[in-house]
Amino acid sequence: MQKVFPEGLPNILSKSLSPFYLLTGNDLLLLNESKDQVVHAARLADFDEKQEVSIANDTKWEDLFEAAQSNGLFFNRQIIILNLPEAPTASQMKNVAELCRFSHADLLLILCLPKFSKAMEKQAWFTQIEAQTIQVNCQTPEIAKLPTWLSHRAKAMELQIEPEAVQLLCYSYEGNLLALKQVLQMLQLRFNDGKISLARAKEVVEQAAQFSPFQWIDALLEGKITRAERILKHLQNEEVQPVVLLRIIQKELLVLLEITRSPQPVQNSNQPLYMGNLRAEFDRLKVWQNRRPFYQTALQRLTYKKLYQLIQRLAELEKQVKQEFSDEIWLELERFSAYFE
């Protein structure tokens, strides 16, 4: 199996077509662009029929099997796109394997799978197509990899972006590739010479950059309070419900409390948090790999006293939201963020 990132897909498609394309990840921009690129390349190779199906419990697999085995009256070659759920059932994957067995020169299959694990690599459906599959990683780049993605996209658009402008754009549109793509298009239209300085980037960066509650949490865990407060203001402008933020941070604090549970009584509340076998604890609590560094940073910075204060303050905030209906909740959330410093 050949593994590529979306930016490397056009080069692969220009050489030859494979019978199977596995698009893994859940970034809608990368998924749709990769899907469109494969379909376009297939069209050039006379694949003149396309069928796209979102797999569910009521999917009519017999119709798919029949379509895969027959040529239509008005077409000779066909593309079948399967949009699989995040956690497909064993029965669904058995049917996928059956569909893949019908593979022939006039059939091209695109499988879209939000999550692809090591365990899936051992399943029958995958082992039977592995040798003939191009896997495209359509996961949203993490913040550390986002500048590389942005630079590659800018180069393809013939834009020369200064490093400081790259940092500003990544900071403003972290986690939202669609918005990042749109702002690059705006820069391209506005500045004909293609030279994007920090000042030019600032002119077109929208103030309402999109952020998620989880990015607020990650900033808190890292102790980046200024960034956390900036994200919080965006969430307020987007009318995110404060109770949603409270529920998420409550879960994160309980994870921290569980991970640092000391086998010995805590003698001094100012002592550092206990860190035993972190990897085992992360595995036990099913903490995603890409989020573990945020927890590790928090564990190295916080004390038991600070952690208990955060939990107590959170309980007070929840009371304000539920019983007092306080209009000052956003200001209180900002003050709460400062406790993580």
PEJO-V602953 format. One record per pair of residues at least 24 apart in sequence whose ideal C-beta (glycine too) atoms are under 10 Angstrom apart, sorted by the first residue. I is the first residue (numbers start at 1). J is the second residue. D is the distance in Angstrom with one decimal. If there is no record, write none. Layout:
i->{I;I}
j->{J;J}
d->{D;D}
This chain:
i->{1;1;1;1;1;1;1;1;1;2;2;2;2;2;2;3;3;3;3;3;4;4;4;4;4;5;5;5;5;5;5;5;5;5;5;5;6;6;6;6;6;6;6;6;6;6;6;6;6;7;7;7;7;7;7;7;7;8;8;8;8;9;9;9;9;9;9;9;9;10;10;10;10;10;12;12;12;12;12;13;13;13;13;13;13;13;13;14;14;15;16;16;17;17;17;17;17;17;17;17;18;18;18;18;18;18;18;19;19;19;19;19;19;19;19;19;19;19;19;20;20;20;20;20;20;20;20;20;20;20;20;20;20;20;20;21;21;21;21;21;21;21;21;21;21;21;22;22;22;22;22;22;22;22;22;22;22;22;22;22;22;22;23;23;23;23;23;23;23;23;23;23;23;23;23;23;24;24;24;24;24;24;24;24;24;24;24;24;24;25;25;25;25;25;25;25;25;25;25;26;26;26;26;26;26;26;26;27;27;27;27;27;27;27;27;27;27;28;28;28;28;29;29;29;29;29;29;29;29;29;30;30;30;30;30;30;30;30;30;31;31;31;31;31;31;32;32;32;33;33;33;33;34;34;34;34;34;34;35;35;35;35;35;35;35;37;38;38;38;38;38;38;39;39;39;39;41;42;42;42;42;42;43;43;45;45;46;46;46;46;47;47;47;47;47;47;47;47;48;48;48;48;48;48;48;49;49;49;49;49;49;49;49;50;50;50;50;50;50;50;51;51;51;51;51;52;52;52;52;52;52;52;53;53;53;53;53;54;54;54;54;54;54;55;55;55;55;55;55;55;55;55;55;55;55;55;56;56;56;56;57;57;57;57;59;59;61;61;61;61;61;61;61;62;64;64;64;64;64;65;65;65;65;65;66;67;67;67;68;68;68;68;68;68;68;68;68;68;69;69;69;69;70;71;71;71;75;76;77;77;77;77;77;78;78;78;78;79;79;79;79;80;80;80;80;80;81;81;81;81;81;82;82;82;82;82;83;83;83;83;83;84;84;84;84;84;84;85;85;85;86;86;86;87;87;88;88;88;88;88;90;92;93;93;93;93;93;94;94;94;95;96;96;96;96;96;97;97;97;97;97;97;97;98;98;99;100;100;100;100;100;100;100;101;101;101;103;103;103;109;110;110;111;112;112;113;114;114;115;139;140;140;140;140;141;141;141;141;141;142;142;142;142;143;143;143;143;143;143;144;144;144;145;146;146;146;146;146;146;146;149;149;150;150;150;150;153;153;153;153;154;154;154;154;154;156;157;157;157;157;157;157;158;158;159;159;159;159;159;159;159;159;159;160;160;160;160;160;160;161;161;161;161;161;161;161;161;162;162;162;162;162;162;162;163;164;164;164;164;164;165;165;165;165;165;165;165;165;165;166;166;166;167;167;168;168;168;168;169;169;169;169;169;169;169;171;171;171;171;172;172;172;172;172;172;172;172;172;172;172;173;173;173;173;173;174;174;174;174;174;174;174;174;175;175;175;175;175;175;175;176;176;176;176;176;178;179;179;179;179;179;180;180;182;183;207;207;207;208;208;208;209;210;210;210;211;211;211;211;212;212;212;213;213;213;213;213;213;213;214;214;214;214;216;216;216;216;216;216;217;217;217;217;217;217;217;217;217;218;218;218;218;218;218;218;218;219;219;219;220;220;220;220;220;220;220;220;220;220;220;220;221;221;221;221;221;221;221;221;221;221;221;221;221;221;222;222;222;222;222;222;222;223;223;223;223;223;223;223;224;224;224;224;225;225;225;225;225;225;226;226;227;228;228;228;228;228;228;228;229;229;229;229;229;231;232;232;232;232;232;233;233;235;235;236;236;236;236;236;241;242;242;242;242;242;242;242;242;242;243;243;243;243;243;245;245;245;245;245;245;246;246;246;246;246;246;246;246;246;246;247;249;249;249;249;249;249;249;249;250;250;250;250;250;252;252;252;252;252;253;253;253;253;253;253;254;254;255;255;255;255;255;255;255;255;256;256;256;256;256;256;256;257;257;257;257;257;258;258;259;259;259;259;259;259;259;260;260;260;260;260;260;262;266;266;266;266;267;268;268;268;269;269;269;269;269;269;269;270;270;270;270;271;271;271;272;272;272;272;272;272;273;273;273;273;273;273;273;273;273;274;274;275;275;298;301;301;302;302;306;306;306;307;309;310;310;310;313;314}
j->{121;126;129;130;131;132;133;134;135;131;132;133;134;135;136;133;134;135;136;137;34;134;135;136;137;30;34;136;137;138;139;141;145;148;149;152;30;31;33;34;37;136;137;138;139;149;152;153;177;33;34;148;149;152;153;155;156;134;136;137;152;33;34;37;38;41;134;136;138;34;37;40;41;156;37;38;41;134;136;37;38;40;41;42;44;45;134;41;44;41;41;45;41;42;44;45;47;105;108;134;108;109;129;131;132;133;134;100;103;104;105;106;107;108;109;129;132;133;134;100;103;107;108;109;110;111;126;128;129;130;131;132;133;134;135;79;81;108;109;110;111;112;133;134;135;136;109;110;111;112;113;116;120;126;129;130;133;134;135;136;137;138;81;83;84;110;111;112;113;114;116;134;135;136;137;138;111;112;113;114;115;116;117;120;135;136;137;138;139;112;113;114;115;116;136;137;138;139;140;86;112;113;114;115;138;139;140;114;137;138;139;140;141;175;176;177;178;138;140;177;178;138;140;176;177;178;179;180;181;182;136;137;138;139;140;141;149;177;178;83;112;114;136;138;139;112;138;178;136;138;177;181;110;112;134;136;137;138;79;81;83;110;112;136;138;136;79;81;108;110;134;136;79;81;108;110;108;77;78;79;108;110;77;79;77;108;75;76;77;106;75;76;77;78;79;106;107;108;72;74;75;76;77;78;79;74;75;76;77;78;79;80;106;75;78;79;80;81;108;110;78;79;80;81;82;79;80;81;82;83;110;112;80;81;82;83;84;81;82;83;84;85;112;82;83;84;85;88;89;92;93;95;96;111;112;113;83;84;85;92;85;89;91;92;92;95;91;92;94;95;96;98;99;95;95;96;98;99;102;95;98;99;101;102;102;99;102;107;98;99;100;101;102;103;104;106;107;109;99;102;104;107;102;104;106;107;106;106;104;105;106;107;108;106;107;108;109;107;108;109;110;107;108;109;110;111;108;109;110;111;112;109;110;111;112;113;110;111;112;113;114;111;112;113;114;115;116;113;114;115;113;114;115;114;115;113;114;115;120;125;123;125;120;123;124;125;126;123;124;125;125;123;124;125;126;129;123;124;125;126;127;128;129;124;125;125;124;125;126;128;129;132;133;125;128;129;128;129;132;133;134;136;135;136;138;138;138;139;139;290;174;175;176;177;170;174;175;177;180;174;175;290;293;170;171;174;175;215;218;170;290;293;170;170;171;173;174;175;177;180;177;180;177;180;181;184;177;180;181;184;184;187;188;194;196;184;181;184;185;187;188;194;188;194;184;185;187;188;191;193;194;195;196;191;193;194;195;196;197;187;194;195;196;197;198;200;201;195;196;197;198;199;200;201;198;197;198;199;201;202;195;196;197;198;199;200;201;202;205;196;198;201;198;201;198;201;202;205;196;198;201;202;204;205;209;205;209;227;230;201;202;205;206;207;208;209;210;211;230;234;205;206;209;210;211;209;210;211;212;215;218;227;231;209;210;211;212;214;215;218;209;210;211;212;215;210;205;206;208;209;210;209;210;206;209;233;234;237;234;237;238;234;234;235;238;235;237;238;240;238;240;248;240;241;244;245;247;248;249;248;252;291;294;240;245;248;249;333;337;245;248;249;251;252;253;291;294;340;252;290;291;293;294;295;297;298;294;337;340;249;252;253;294;298;310;336;337;338;339;340;341;249;252;256;291;293;294;295;296;297;298;299;301;302;340;293;294;296;297;298;301;340;297;298;300;301;302;340;341;297;337;340;341;334;337;338;339;340;341;337;341;337;333;334;336;337;338;340;341;333;334;335;337;338;337;330;333;334;336;337;330;334;330;333;329;330;331;333;334;321;317;318;320;321;326;329;330;332;333;317;318;321;322;329;317;321;329;330;333;336;314;315;317;318;320;321;322;329;333;336;318;310;311;314;317;333;336;337;340;311;314;315;317;318;291;294;295;298;310;298;307;308;310;311;314;285;311;281;282;285;286;287;291;295;298;295;298;299;302;307;310;311;304;307;308;310;311;284;285;284;285;287;295;296;298;299;295;298;299;302;304;307;304;303;304;305;308;304;303;304;305;303;304;305;306;307;308;309;303;304;305;306;303;304;305;299;300;301;302;303;304;298;299;300;301;302;303;304;306;307;299;304;299;300;340;340;341;339;340;339;340;341;339;339;336;339;340;339;339}
d->{9.0;8.7;8.4;4.8;6.9;8.2;4.8;7.5;5.7;9.9;9.7;7.5;5.2;7.1;9.6;9.3;8.0;4.8;8.0;6.9;9.3;6.5;7.3;5.7;7.4;8.6;9.4;7.3;5.4;8.7;9.4;9.0;9.8;9.7;8.4;8.9;4.9;8.7;6.1;5.0;7.9;6.0;7.5;6.3;10.0;9.0;9.6;9.8;10.0;9.7;9.9;9.4;7.5;5.0;7.5;9.6;7.7;9.9;8.6;9.7;9.5;8.6;5.8;5.5;7.5;9.0;7.8;5.7;9.9;9.8;6.1;9.5;8.3;9.3;9.5;9.6;9.1;6.1;8.9;6.2;6.7;8.1;4.0;8.8;9.1;9.7;8.6;7.7;9.9;10.0;9.4;9.2;6.3;6.4;9.2;5.7;8.3;9.9;6.6;9.1;8.1;9.5;9.5;9.8;5.7;6.5;4.9;8.8;5.1;8.1;8.0;10.0;7.0;6.2;6.6;7.8;5.2;8.2;9.6;7.0;7.4;9.8;7.9;5.2;8.0;7.0;9.8;9.7;4.7;8.8;9.5;5.5;4.3;7.3;9.2;9.6;9.1;7.6;7.3;4.7;7.1;9.0;7.1;5.2;8.0;6.6;9.1;8.2;5.0;8.2;6.6;7.4;9.8;8.2;8.0;9.3;5.3;7.2;4.6;7.1;9.8;9.9;9.2;9.4;9.9;6.7;7.0;4.7;7.1;9.5;9.4;9.3;8.0;4.9;8.6;5.2;8.8;8.2;5.3;7.6;7.5;3.9;9.7;9.3;6.3;7.1;6.1;6.3;7.2;9.0;8.4;6.8;8.3;8.0;8.2;5.9;3.6;3.5;7.2;7.6;9.3;9.3;4.3;7.7;7.4;7.1;7.6;9.7;9.5;5.3;6.1;4.2;8.3;9.4;9.7;6.0;8.9;8.8;9.3;8.3;7.0;8.6;8.5;8.9;4.4;4.8;9.4;8.6;6.3;9.9;8.0;8.2;3.9;7.6;7.4;8.9;9.3;6.7;9.8;8.9;6.2;8.9;8.7;4.6;9.8;9.8;9.0;9.4;9.8;8.5;9.4;8.9;8.8;8.9;9.9;4.9;9.3;5.8;9.8;6.7;9.3;6.3;7.1;9.1;9.0;9.0;7.9;8.8;7.7;5.8;8.4;8.3;6.1;7.9;8.8;7.7;9.4;7.8;9.1;5.3;5.3;8.9;9.7;8.5;7.5;8.5;9.3;6.7;5.5;9.0;8.4;8.5;4.3;6.4;5.1;7.9;8.8;5.8;9.0;8.1;4.5;6.5;6.2;7.6;9.1;8.0;3.8;8.2;7.1;4.0;7.0;9.1;9.7;9.3;7.0;4.5;8.0;7.1;9.3;9.4;6.8;7.2;5.2;7.1;9.5;8.4;7.9;4.1;8.1;7.0;8.5;9.3;7.3;7.0;5.8;6.9;9.7;9.3;8.2;4.4;8.4;8.3;9.1;5.8;6.5;5.1;6.3;6.9;9.4;5.8;9.6;8.3;8.0;9.6;9.4;10.0;9.7;9.9;7.3;8.7;9.5;7.9;8.8;8.3;7.6;7.7;9.4;8.8;9.5;4.6;9.2;7.5;7.5;9.6;7.9;9.7;9.1;5.8;9.1;8.4;6.7;6.4;9.3;6.7;9.6;9.4;9.2;9.0;9.4;5.9;9.1;9.0;4.0;8.1;8.3;9.8;5.7;8.2;10.0;5.4;8.4;8.7;9.9;10.0;6.7;9.6;9.2;6.2;9.7;8.1;4.3;7.4;7.6;6.9;6.1;7.4;9.8;8.1;4.8;7.9;6.7;7.0;7.5;5.4;7.3;9.3;9.3;7.9;4.4;8.1;6.9;7.1;7.1;5.2;6.7;8.8;9.1;8.7;4.8;8.9;9.1;6.5;6.2;4.9;7.4;9.5;9.9;8.9;7.5;9.6;8.5;4.4;5.6;8.7;7.4;7.6;9.5;9.3;9.2;9.6;8.9;9.6;8.3;6.2;8.0;5.2;8.7;9.4;7.8;7.5;8.9;9.3;9.4;4.8;9.2;9.3;8.0;5.1;3.7;8.5;9.2;6.4;8.6;9.9;8.6;8.7;9.4;6.2;9.2;6.0;5.1;9.5;9.6;9.5;7.2;9.5;9.0;7.6;7.7;9.3;9.9;9.5;9.5;9.6;8.1;9.5;9.0;9.3;9.4;9.2;9.3;6.3;8.6;6.3;9.3;9.4;9.3;7.7;9.9;9.1;9.3;5.9;9.8;6.8;8.5;5.4;8.1;8.8;8.7;9.7;9.8;9.6;9.8;4.6;9.2;8.5;6.5;8.8;8.7;8.1;7.7;8.4;9.3;6.6;9.7;7.8;8.9;7.9;7.1;6.3;6.3;8.5;9.0;8.9;7.6;9.7;9.4;6.0;7.8;8.5;5.5;8.0;7.9;5.3;6.7;10.0;6.4;6.1;8.3;9.8;5.0;8.0;5.7;9.9;8.6;5.7;5.1;6.7;9.5;8.0;9.0;8.4;4.3;8.5;9.4;9.2;7.4;8.3;6.7;5.3;5.9;9.4;8.9;8.0;8.9;8.0;4.2;9.5;8.1;9.9;9.9;5.2;6.2;4.8;8.5;7.2;3.9;8.3;9.4;8.8;9.3;8.4;8.5;9.4;6.3;5.2;6.7;6.5;8.8;9.9;6.0;9.9;9.5;7.0;9.6;9.3;8.4;8.1;9.0;8.8;9.6;5.0;7.7;9.0;9.9;4.3;9.2;9.4;9.7;9.8;8.2;8.8;5.6;7.1;9.2;8.1;9.0;7.3;9.2;6.5;9.8;9.7;9.2;9.6;7.3;7.0;6.0;8.4;6.0;9.9;7.4;4.3;8.0;8.7;9.9;8.7;10.0;7.6;9.5;7.0;5.6;9.5;9.8;9.0;9.2;9.7;8.7;8.6;6.7;6.1;7.5;6.3;7.4;9.9;7.6;6.3;9.9;8.0;9.3;9.7;8.9;9.8;6.4;9.8;6.2;5.5;9.2;5.3;8.5;7.0;9.3;8.6;9.8;9.2;6.9;8.3;8.4;9.1;8.0;8.5;6.0;6.2;9.0;5.5;9.9;9.1;7.9;9.9;9.4;9.8;7.4;9.4;4.9;9.8;9.4;9.8;8.9;8.3;8.6;7.4;8.0;9.9;8.9;8.0;9.2;8.8;6.0;9.8;8.9;4.5;9.4;9.9;7.1;8.4;8.6;9.0;4.1;6.4;9.0;6.1;4.2;9.1;8.9;9.3;7.4;8.6;6.0;10.0;5.1;7.4;8.7;8.7;6.8;7.5;9.6;5.5;8.9;6.0;6.0;9.5;9.9;8.9;9.3;9.5;5.9;5.8;9.2;6.4;4.9;9.5;9.7;9.8;9.7;8.8;9.8;4.7;8.8;7.2;9.5;9.2;5.6;9.9;5.7;8.0;9.2;7.3;6.0;6.0;9.4;6.4;8.3;8.3;8.9;9.0;9.5;5.1;10.0;8.4;9.3;9.0;8.1;9.5;9.0;5.6;9.5;4.8;7.0;8.9;6.5;9.7;7.8;5.5;7.7;9.2;9.2;9.6;9.4;9.7;6.5;9.4;6.7;9.6;6.1;5.4;9.7;6.5;9.3;9.1;8.4;9.3;8.9;8.4;9.9;6.4;9.0;9.1;8.1;9.5;9.7;8.4;6.0;8.9;9.7;7.8;9.5;9.0;8.4;8.6;9.7;9.7;7.1;9.8;5.9;5.5;6.5;9.6;8.2;9.2;9.3;6.0;9.9;6.9;9.7;7.1;9.8;6.8;6.3;7.0;7.4;6.2;8.6;9.2;9.4;6.5;8.8;9.7;7.2;8.8;6.4;9.2;7.0;8.4;6.9;9.7;9.6;7.0;9.9;9.8;6.6;8.5;7.7;7.4;8.6;9.9;5.4;9.6;9.8;10.0;8.9;8.1;8.7;6.9;4.9;3.9;8.9;9.2;7.0;9.5;5.3;7.5;5.4;8.8;6.5;6.4;8.7;8.3;7.7;9.0;8.1;6.1;8.3;8.5;5.2;8.2;8.9;5.8;6.7;6.3;8.9;6.8;8.9;8.5;5.6;8.0;7.7;8.3;8.8;9.8;7.9;7.3;8.3;9.5;10.0;6.4;7.8;5.5;7.2;6.1;9.4}
